[in-house]
Amino acid sequence: HRRQSNVSRAFGLAPDALRQLVGQRVVLVDDVMTTGATLGEAARLIKGAGAASVEAWVFARTPSPRNSP
């Protein structure tokens, strides 16, 4: 939860982007997803601006701390 609070409200959208996002399908691309907090916050912002959907595509994901030895 610490990571989520660190990125909460960390992003913003340019005024021109607000008009362009309405009804659009958006893909966020990340090289490595750790907790997912950054992608989640970015998706929340984009959906809040009116995007129809947001998908996250990642190349790799770190193991969950719960599943580590």
Contacts in CASP RR format, 6 or more apart in sequence:
PFRMAT RR
TARGET T0000
AUTHOR 0000-0000-0000
METHOD contacts of the structure
MODEL  1
HRRQSNVSRAFGLAPDALRQLVGQRVVLVDDVMTTGATLGEAARLIKGAG
AASVEAWVFARTPSPRNSP
3 34 0 8 1.000
3 35 0 8 1.000
3 36 0 8 1.000
3 37 0 8 1.000
3 38 0 8 1.000
4 35 0 8 1.000
4 37 0 8 1.000
4 41 0 8 1.000
6 37 0 8 1.000
7 37 0 8 1.000
7 38 0 8 1.000
7 41 0 8 1.000
8 41 0 8 1.000
9 41 0 8 1.000
10 38 0 8 1.000
10 41 0 8 1.000
11 41 0 8 1.000
11 42 0 8 1.000
11 45 0 8 1.000
12 45 0 8 1.000
13 21 0 8 1.000
13 45 0 8 1.000
13 46 0 8 1.000
13 49 0 8 1.000
17 49 0 8 1.000
18 49 0 8 1.000
21 46 0 8 1.000
21 49 0 8 1.000
21 50 0 8 1.000
21 51 0 8 1.000
22 49 0 8 1.000
22 50 0 8 1.000
22 51 0 8 1.000
23 50 0 8 1.000
23 51 0 8 1.000
23 52 0 8 1.000
24 51 0 8 1.000
24 52 0 8 1.000
25 51 0 8 1.000
25 52 0 8 1.000
25 53 0 8 1.000
25 54 0 8 1.000
25 55 0 8 1.000
26 46 0 8 1.000
26 51 0 8 1.000
26 53 0 8 1.000
26 54 0 8 1.000
26 55 0 8 1.000
27 54 0 8 1.000
27 55 0 8 1.000
27 56 0 8 1.000
27 57 0 8 1.000
28 39 0 8 1.000
28 42 0 8 1.000
28 43 0 8 1.000
28 46 0 8 1.000
28 54 0 8 1.000
28 55 0 8 1.000
28 56 0 8 1.000
28 57 0 8 1.000
29 57 0 8 1.000
29 58 0 8 1.000
30 38 0 8 1.000
30 39 0 8 1.000
30 56 0 8 1.000
30 57 0 8 1.000
30 58 0 8 1.000
30 59 0 8 1.000
31 58 0 8 1.000
31 59 0 8 1.000
31 60 0 8 1.000
32 58 0 8 1.000
32 59 0 8 1.000
32 60 0 8 1.000
32 61 0 8 1.000
32 62 0 8 1.000
33 39 0 8 1.000
33 56 0 8 1.000
33 58 0 8 1.000
33 60 0 8 1.000
33 61 0 8 1.000
33 62 0 8 1.000
34 61 0 8 1.000
34 62 0 8 1.000
36 56 0 8 1.000
39 56 0 8 1.000
39 58 0 8 1.000
40 56 0 8 1.000
42 54 0 8 1.000
43 54 0 8 1.000
43 56 0 8 1.000
46 54 0 8 1.000
47 53 0 8 1.000
47 54 0 8 1.000
END
